[in-house]
Amino acid sequence: MTINIRALAAKCTFNVVDKGRSLADELPFQQAKVEGKDKGLVQEICYGVLRYLPELEYDAQQLIEKPLTGKQRVFHFLILVGLYQIKYTRIPDHAAVSETVAATSILKNRHLKGMINAVLRNFQRKQSETIAPNYPSDAIQYNHPSWFIKKLQAGYPLLWKDILIANQEKPPMWLRVNKKHHSTDQYLSLLAEHDITISKQDSTSDALKLEHPIDVNKLPGFADGWVSIQDAAAQQAAHILDCQPGDKVLDCCAAPGGKTCHMLERTPNIKSMTAIDIEADRLIKVKENLTRLKLNAKVIAGDASTPEVWWDNELFDRILLDAPCSGTGVIRRHPDIKWLRKAKDIDALVILQQQILKNVWSLLKPGGTLLYATCSVLPEENSEQIELFLEQNQNAKLESINNDETSLGWQILPKSVDAKNPTENSMDGFYYAKLVKS
């Protein structure tokens, strides 16, 4: 059977947007049908269509006389695949059009071949004739759902556009150096020996941002655990929680295990590390990371909201609660979040976060520290959540992060333009609140 990359991309984006499937599940399924560089091209097209979905939908509507519905719906996504290539890739237009049109046969509807060819050729002509279009709404202009834009406008009246623009960028690749093997400077020398350049080193975590993303297997010592891939924002967790020798530590909602491993790398002589996650399947990745890095932790499939089921009744000195959240701070890495997450989901998540925070707090020793974290940019999941918790728990004290006494925690925004925290540039959106139990 002939494999057509555009047909795979159309199926993938159709299944994500219309069927509600996760890109993390659907993309590997489609990529498994091709090899080598073709895997990367499938990913590039799928990510691109999901990043610019409203804009591409608008462009398509101007060119299609009758909407494609029912069994023909996948061909609507094939058109979007073609438009994305013409508009945003270096693929020659003639190749993008011909390969996209050829996919109609693979998708078993040759009758639409002429129509799709006409639409793409028409768009190609219009592209060369017109200036940038004046889109009729912010949702189309910035390629995000309206409900999310409204929340950003309320929470960040001066920065909402910057966040939306940052979310459409391709994410950078950050490295976490394993200090058990090399210092940051030593690993920088290794990178230089392999002609791998970095563009930034985060001053708070020593995270290294590569000039260009590369295959992990090209990184010196990756298989031996010398280095890991982790965004600089996520790397702040281990530094802020600051585990000490002899501590009994809990990592809640730990999968895929990056923060678990980072804490163990920084403080190898803690008393114990327990990593829990509600999804047993996701713990496979935690165990794989621990094995590669030659680290040890007690890994448990358990629900953080019901600790009585899995807890051994010994209080913890330090707890990292990486709470279930909207994921709105990592949209550039997971553009399907924009279309899978709904406004109604946020209220349910806030209630779940409150329940988990309350129950996990009971597992912390007096004098112990809990770090509440999310990869969200929505205040109701972050600062408002902590404000309510402090009102309801007199034995909780908020400690400042980065010597900022005025804020309820530390909100990192994607590509933040905050002059006080220039190192936040190029980080994912993240939130941290450090709570000490009196």
Stockholm file with secondary structure:
# STOCKHOLM 1.0

chainA/1-438         MTINIRALAAKCTFNVVDKGRSLADELPFQQAKVEGKDKGLVQEICYGVLRYLPELEYDAQQLIEKPLTGKQRVFHFLILVGLYQIKYTRIPDHAAVSETVAATSILKNRHLKGMINAVLRNFQRKQSETIAPNYPSDAIQYNHPSWFIKKLQAGYPLLWKDILIANQEKPPMWLRVNKKHHSTDQYLSLLAEHDITISKQDSTSDALKLEHPIDVNKLPGFADGWVSIQDAAAQQAAHILDCQPGDKVLDCCAAPGGKTCHMLERTPNIKSMTAIDIEADRLIKVKENLTRLKLNAKVIAGDASTPEVWWDNELFDRILLDAPCSGTGVIRRHPDIKWLRKAKDIDALVILQQQILKNVWSLLKPGGTLLYATCSVLPEENSEQIELFLEQNQNAKLESINNDETSLGWQILPKSVDAKNPTENSMDGFYYAKLVKS
#=GR chainA/1-438 SS CCCCHHHHHHHHHHHHHTTCCCHHHHHHHHHTTSCTHHHHHHHHHHHHHHHTHHHHHHHHHTTCSSCCCGGGHHHHHHHHHHHHHHHHSCSCHHHHHHHHHHHHHHTTCGGGHHHHHHHHHHHHHHHHHCCSCCCSSHHHHHTSCHHHHHHHHHHCTTTHHHHHHHHTSCCCCEEEECTTTCCHHHHHHHHHHTTCCEEEECTTTCCEEESSCCCGGGSTTTTTTSEEECCHHHHHHHHHHCCCTTCEEEEESCTTCHHHHHHHHHCTTCSEEEEEESCGGGHHHHHHHHHHTTCCCEEEECCTTCGGGTCCSCCEEEEEEECCCCCTTCTTTCTTHHHHCCHHHHHHHHHHHHHHHHHHHTTEEEEEEEEEEESCCCGGGTHHHHHHHHHHCTTEEEECBTTBCSSSSEEECTTCCCTTCGGGTTCCCEEEEEEEEC
#=GC SS_cons         CCCCHHHHHHHHHHHHHTTCCCHHHHHHHHHTTSCTHHHHHHHHHHHHHHHTHHHHHHHHHTTCSSCCCGGGHHHHHHHHHHHHHHHHSCSCHHHHHHHHHHHHHHTTCGGGHHHHHHHHHHHHHHHHHCCSCCCSSHHHHHTSCHHHHHHHHHHCTTTHHHHHHHHTSCCCCEEEECTTTCCHHHHHHHHHHTTCCEEEECTTTCCEEESSCCCGGGSTTTTTTSEEECCHHHHHHHHHHCCCTTCEEEEESCTTCHHHHHHHHHCTTCSEEEEEESCGGGHHHHHHHHHHTTCCCEEEECCTTCGGGTCCSCCEEEEEEECCCCCTTCTTTCTTHHHHCCHHHHHHHHHHHHHHHHHHHTTEEEEEEEEEEESCCCGGGTHHHHHHHHHHCTTEEEECBTTBCSSSSEEECTTCCCTTCGGGTTCCCEEEEEEEEC
//
